[in-house]
């Protein structure tokens, strides 16, 4: 009987709001943090040294005047650097180019990645091979991509103009990176070629998680492939499309390597963007404070874009 009472009697429970319960909870959380700390420390240290410290330094130097040689010469000037931007025509030109990059890169990268992902999801022959081929440009160094395309597009040493001459279309050739009307679209195309592979894999990873029964039910009801994609696949891809749009937008705003390696912002600032203009101001014109102020503007634009994308256009449901 005693054992029966021990089994069936309800166990005494500790009030959840008692001091003992709170101490137990704090002790458990402390032990959890102590166990996790060795694993989190390397990533946290890397983040602090290479992300947080440079960001804080950029914010601080944006309100100063400094030539970049002697720390003793740093002079606080408040908002003078931002006031100087209003009278800087190259700053506004660079900002306009960034917006062109933003629209062009988002449109091309998203469309190319989505169309290829939909095509490869149809189980065409050698689809796995094509996935690897399309991903290869993404893993290539930005510097290598810039150098290769600068040489390929050279009017004297490149391969593009001889190719057009060989197929009987010499009028399509020209000075690709020296023509102010061509240089920006060319760099956008190079950036799209380099970056669409990652977004394609994001779409593919979502497509493979969609239940085949949904497609089978649509075909049983008489839907064709186009209707299945429009009414079944694309609505289920909305969260992934929103994420890809955000990543492509941020990636296009921080573009630097392609512009710097291929054109240095030329000709006549026709491909200048905020990051390349800030680099010129900081390391060529020795106006470190003004260069960092330009980067602060770029940082604010990126944060605003990310906030709008996440709060206004992020779908409420994940299917």
C-alpha positions in Angstrom: 0.0 0.0 0.0 2.8 2.3 0.8 4.4 1.7 -2.6 1.0 2.2 -4.2 0.6 5.6 -2.5 4.1 6.5 -3.6 3.2 5.7 -7.2 -0.2 7.4 -7.3 0.3 10.3 -5.1 1.0 13.5 -7.1 4.5 14.8 -6.8 5.1 18.0 -5.0 5.8 20.7 -7.4 7.7 23.9 -6.8 5.8 27.1 -7.4 7.0 28.6 -10.7 7.4 32.0 -9.3 9.3 31.1 -6.2 12.8 32.3 -5.5 14.2 28.8 -5.6 12.7 28.2 -9.1 14.2 31.4 -10.3 17.6 30.5 -8.9 17.3 27.1 -10.6 16.4 28.7 -13.9 19.3 31.1 -13.7 21.7 28.3 -12.8 20.5 26.3 -15.8 20.9 29.2 -18.2 24.4 29.9 -16.8 25.5 26.3 -17.3 24.1 26.4 -20.9 26.0 29.6 -21.6 29.2 28.1 -20.2 28.8 25.0 -22.4 28.1 27.1 -25.5 30.8 29.8 -24.9 33.7 27.8 -26.3 31.8 27.1 -29.5 30.5 30.7 -29.9 33.7 32.4 -29.0 35.5 32.0 -32.4 32.6 33.3 -34.4 31.9 36.1 -31.9 35.6 37.1 -31.9 35.7 37.1 -35.7 32.5 39.2 -35.9 33.8 41.8 -33.4 37.2 42.2 -35.0 36.2 42.1 -38.7 32.6 43.4 -38.6 31.8 45.4 -35.5 35.1 47.3 -35.0 35.4 48.4 -38.7 31.7 49.5 -38.7 32.2 51.6 -35.5 35.4 53.0 -36.9 33.7 54.0 -40.2 30.9 55.7 -38.2 33.4 57.6 -36.1 35.7 58.7 -38.9 32.7 59.9 -41.0 32.4 62.9 -38.7 36.1 63.8 -38.8 38.7 65.3 -41.2 41.8 63.1 -41.6 44.4 62.6 -44.2 45.1 59.0 -43.1 48.7 59.4 -42.1 48.8 60.5 -38.5 46.2 59.8 -35.8 47.1 63.0 -34.1 45.8 64.9 -37.2 42.2 63.6 -36.8 39.9 66.6 -36.3 36.2 66.4 -35.5 34.1 68.3 -38.0 30.6 67.2 -37.2 28.3 67.1 -40.2 30.6 69.0 -42.5 31.4 65.9 -44.6 27.7 65.3 -45.2 27.2 69.0 -46.1 30.0 68.6 -48.7 28.1 65.8 -50.4 25.3 68.2 -51.4 27.8 70.1 -53.6 29.6 67.0 -54.9 28.2 66.1 -58.4 30.1 62.8 -58.5 28.5 61.7 -55.3 25.0 62.1 -56.8 26.2 60.5 -60.1 27.5 57.5 -58.1 24.3 57.3 -56.2 22.3 57.2 -59.4 24.6 54.4 -60.7 24.0 52.5 -57.5 20.3 52.7 -58.1 20.7 51.5 -61.7 22.8 48.6 -60.4 20.0 47.9 -57.8 17.2 47.7 -60.4 19.3 45.9 -63.0 20.9 43.3 -60.7 17.7 42.5 -58.8 15.8 42.0 -62.1 18.4 40.0 -64.0 19.7 37.9 -61.1 16.2 37.0 -59.9 14.8 36.2 -63.3 17.8 34.2 -64.5 18.0 32.3 -61.2 14.3 31.6 -61.1 14.0 30.5 -64.7 17.0 28.1 -64.5 15.8 26.7 -61.2 12.3 26.0 -62.8 14.0 24.4 -65.8 16.3 22.2 -63.8 13.4 21.2 -61.5 11.8 19.5 -64.5 14.4 16.7 -64.3 15.9 17.4 -67.7 19.0 15.3 -68.8 22.2 16.2 -67.1 20.4 18.6 -64.7 22.9 17.9 -61.9 25.8 18.7 -64.2 24.2 22.0 -65.2 23.7 22.9 -61.5 27.4 22.5 -60.9 28.2 24.5 -64.0 25.9 27.3 -63.1 27.3 27.5 -59.6 30.9 27.7 -60.7 31.0 31.4 -61.4 29.8 32.2 -57.8 32.9 30.6 -56.2 35.4 32.4 -58.5 37.2 35.3 -56.9 35.8 38.7 -57.7 39.3 40.0 -58.6 39.8 37.1 -61.0 36.4 37.7 -62.7 37.2 41.4 -63.1 40.6 40.8 -64.6 39.3 38.1 -67.0 36.4 40.2 -68.3 38.6 43.3 -68.6 40.9 41.4 -70.9 38.1 39.6 -72.8 36.4 43.0 -73.5 39.6 44.8 -74.5 39.3 46.2 -78.0 42.9 45.2 -78.8 43.6 42.1 -76.8 40.1 40.8 -76.1 38.1 37.9 -77.6 34.6 39.5 -77.9 35.3 41.9 -80.8 37.1 39.2 -82.9 34.2 36.8 -82.2 31.7 39.4 -83.6 34.0 39.9 -86.6 34.2 36.2 -87.2 30.4 35.7 -87.3 29.9 38.7 -89.6 28.6 41.2 -87.0 31.5 43.7 -86.6 29.1 46.6 -85.8 28.3 44.9 -82.5 31.9 45.3 -81.4 33.5 48.4 -79.8 35.3 49.7 -76.8 33.0 47.9 -74.2 34.6 49.4 -71.1 35.6 52.7 -72.7 32.2 53.7 -74.0 30.2 55.6 -71.3 26.9 54.3 -72.8 28.0 50.7 -72.6 30.1 50.3 -69.5 27.4 50.3 -66.9 25.2 47.6 -68.6 28.3 45.5 -69.2 29.3 45.6 -65.5 25.7 44.7 -64.6 25.8 41.7 -66.9 29.2 40.6 -65.5 27.8 40.9 -61.9 24.7 38.9 -62.9 26.8 36.1 -64.4 28.9 36.0 -61.3 26.1 36.0 -58.7 23.0 34.2 -60.1 24.2 30.7 -59.2 23.8 31.1 -55.5 20.2 32.4 -55.9 19.4 29.6 -58.3 20.4 27.1 -55.6 18.1 28.9 -53.1 15.2 28.5 -55.5 16.1 24.8 -56.1 16.3 24.1 -52.4 12.7 25.4 -52.0 11.4 23.7 -55.1 12.6 20.2 -54.0 10.7 20.7 -50.7 7.3 21.2 -52.5 5.2 18.1 -52.2 4.9 16.3 -55.6 1.2 15.6 -54.7 0.4 19.2 -55.3 1.6 19.1 -58.8 -0.1 15.7 -59.4 -3.4 17.0 -58.2 -3.1 20.1 -60.5 -2.4 17.9 -63.5 -5.3 15.6 -62.6 -7.6 18.7 -62.5 -6.5 19.5 -66.1 -3.8 22.1 -65.5 -0.9 22.3 -67.9 2.8 23.0 -67.0 2.4 26.8 -67.3 -0.7 26.9 -65.1 1.0 24.6 -62.5 4.0 26.9 -62.3 1.9 30.1 -62.1 -0.8 28.9 -59.6 1.1 26.3 -57.6 4.9 26.8 -57.8 5.3 30.5 -57.8 2.9 31.2 -54.8 4.9 28.7 -52.8 8.1 30.4 -53.8 7.1 33.8 -52.5 9.2 33.7 -49.3 12.2 32.6 -51.2 11.7 35.2 -53.9 11.5 37.9 -51.2 14.7 36.6 -49.6 16.5 36.5 -53.0 15.3 40.1 -53.8 16.7 41.3 -50.5 20.1 39.5 -50.9 20.4 40.7 -54.5 19.6 44.3 -53.5 22.2 44.4 -50.7 24.8 42.7 -52.9 24.2 45.2 -55.7 24.5 48.2 -53.3 27.9 47.1 -52.0 29.4 46.4 -55.4 33.0 47.4 -55.6 35.4 44.8 -56.9 34.0 44.6 -60.4 33.9 48.3 -60.9 37.4 48.9 -59.4 39.1 46.1 -61.3 37.5 46.6 -64.7 37.1 50.4 -65.0 38.3 52.3 -61.8 35.0 54.1 -62.1 35.7 55.4 -65.6 35.4 56.5 -68.3 34.8 60.0 -66.9 33.0 58.5 -63.8 30.5 56.7 -66.1 30.7 53.6 -63.9 31.4 55.3 -60.6 29.5 53.9 -57.6 29.4 55.0 -54.0 31.9 52.4 -52.8 34.4 53.2 -55.5 34.0 57.0 -55.0 34.5 56.6 -51.3 37.6 54.5 -51.9 39.0 57.2 -54.2 38.3 59.9 -51.6 39.9 58.0 -48.8 43.0 56.5 -50.4 43.7 58.7 -53.4 42.5 62.1 -52.4 43.5 61.5 -48.7 40.1 62.6 -47.5 39.4 59.7 -45.1 36.6 61.4 -43.3 34.7 62.3 -46.4 35.2 58.8 -47.8 33.8 57.2 -44.6 30.9 59.6 -44.7 30.0 58.3 -48.1 30.1 54.8 -46.8 27.8 55.8 -43.9 25.2 57.0 -46.5 25.6 53.6 -48.3 25.1 51.8 -45.0 22.0 53.8 -44.2 20.5 53.1 -47.6 21.2 49.4 -47.1 19.6 49.3 -43.7 16.5 51.2 -45.0 16.1 48.8 -47.9 16.5 45.7 -45.6 13.9 47.1 -43.2 11.4 47.8 -45.9 11.9 44.4 -47.5 11.5 42.5 -44.2 8.7 44.5 -42.7 6.5 45.3 -45.7 7.2 42.7 -48.4 8.0 39.6 -46.4 5.1 37.1 -46.7 3.3 36.4 -43.5 3.0 32.6 -44.0 5.6 30.0 -45.0 3.9 27.1 -46.8 
